[in-house]
Amino acid sequence: PEGFALPPLEAMACGCAVVGFTGRGGLEHMIHGETALVAADGNVQELAGTLEKIISNSSLKERIRAGGMKKAKEFSLENMEKQLLNFARSL
């Protein structure tokens, strides 16, 4: 379990189609069928099936890749700075 799963988000930012476990920390950005293909944490058989799906379906792979890149942009330095400043102003 992780507080925030950074490697999948980094992979999305690089244009990779992400497939894996969320570790609970990836739930914010690993949205099954939209930004990633997610298997239940620890379920290796489900993960293998999910990998087979994305390998054999190029349109699914492209949709996941594009969704991941879009989601990763929400975590840009500029956006994070804005969110932090907005939070500080709200105090």
C-alpha positions in Angstrom: 0.0 0.0 0.0 1.2 3.5 -0.9 0.0 7.0 0.1 0.4 8.2 -3.5 1.4 5.9 -6.4 3.9 8.1 -8.3 5.4 5.6 -10.8 2.1 5.0 -12.6 1.5 8.8 -12.9 5.0 9.3 -14.2 4.4 6.5 -16.8 1.2 8.3 -17.8 3.1 11.6 -18.2 5.5 9.8 -20.5 2.7 8.4 -22.7 2.6 4.8 -21.4 -0.6 2.9 -21.2 -0.7 1.9 -17.5 -1.8 -1.5 -16.3 -1.4 -2.6 -12.7 -2.4 -2.5 -9.1 -3.3 0.8 -7.4 -1.8 0.0 -4.0 -4.7 2.2 -2.8 -2.5 5.3 -3.4 -3.2 5.3 -7.1 -6.9 5.5 -6.8 -6.9 9.2 -7.5 -5.3 8.9 -10.9 -5.6 5.2 -11.9 -9.2 5.2 -13.1 -10.0 1.8 -14.6 -10.9 1.9 -18.2 -10.1 5.6 -18.5 -6.6 6.3 -17.4 -5.4 2.8 -16.6 -6.4 -0.8 -16.5 -6.5 -1.8 -12.9 -6.5 -5.2 -11.3 -7.5 -5.9 -7.7 -4.4 -5.4 -5.5 -2.5 -8.7 -5.3 -4.6 -10.6 -7.9 -1.9 -11.7 -10.3 -4.3 -13.7 -12.5 -6.5 -10.7 -13.0 -3.4 -8.6 -13.8 -2.3 -11.1 -16.4 -5.8 -11.0 -18.0 -5.7 -7.2 -18.0 -2.3 -7.2 -19.7 -3.6 -9.6 -22.4 -6.5 -7.2 -23.0 -4.3 -4.2 -23.6 -1.7 -6.1 -25.7 -4.4 -7.5 -28.0 -6.5 -4.3 -28.4 -4.6 -1.4 -29.9 -7.6 1.0 -29.7 -8.0 0.2 -26.0 -4.3 0.8 -25.5 -4.5 4.2 -27.3 -7.5 5.2 -25.3 -5.9 4.4 -22.0 -2.6 6.0 -23.1 -4.4 9.3 -24.1 -6.5 9.3 -20.9 -3.4 8.8 -18.8 -1.6 11.6 -20.4 -4.6 13.9 -19.9 -4.8 12.9 -16.2 -1.1 13.4 -15.7 -1.4 17.0 -16.8 -3.6 17.7 -13.8 -0.6 17.1 -11.6 1.7 19.6 -13.4 4.0 21.8 -11.3 2.0 24.8 -12.3 -1.3 23.2 -11.3 0.1 21.9 -8.0 1.4 25.4 -7.2 -2.0 26.9 -7.9 -3.7 24.4 -5.7 -1.3 25.0 -2.9 -1.7 28.8 -3.1 -5.5 28.4 -3.2 -5.4 26.2 -0.1 -3.1 28.7 1.7 -5.5 31.6 0.9 -8.4 29.6 2.2 -6.8 29.5 5.6 
